[in-house]
Amino acid sequence: MGRMLFVPIILCLLWILFLRFFGIPLKKGKQGFIWIIGVSSLLIVMLTIALWLTR
């Protein structure tokens, strides 16, 4: 389960690479970081609850 914490980190790194590749400043890509962290957090919480309910 601890590996799930790497998902937002990897997605943020990929987002940074995408922004750099297309020459977009990080400040303009801030909304993408918010979405990545929000969706990843929701996924981690849902999987944690599912794990807790099935044990």
Stockholm file with secondary structure:
# STOCKHOLM 1.0

chainA/1-55         MGRMLFVPIILCLLWILFLRFFGIPLKKGKQGFIWIIGVSSLLIVMLTIALWLTR
#=GR chainA/1-55 SS CGGGGHHHHHHHHHHHHHHHHTTCCTTTTHHHHHHHHHHHHHHHHHHHHHHHHHC
#=GC SS_cons        CGGGGHHHHHHHHHHHHHHHHTTCCTTTTHHHHHHHHHHHHHHHHHHHHHHHHHC
//
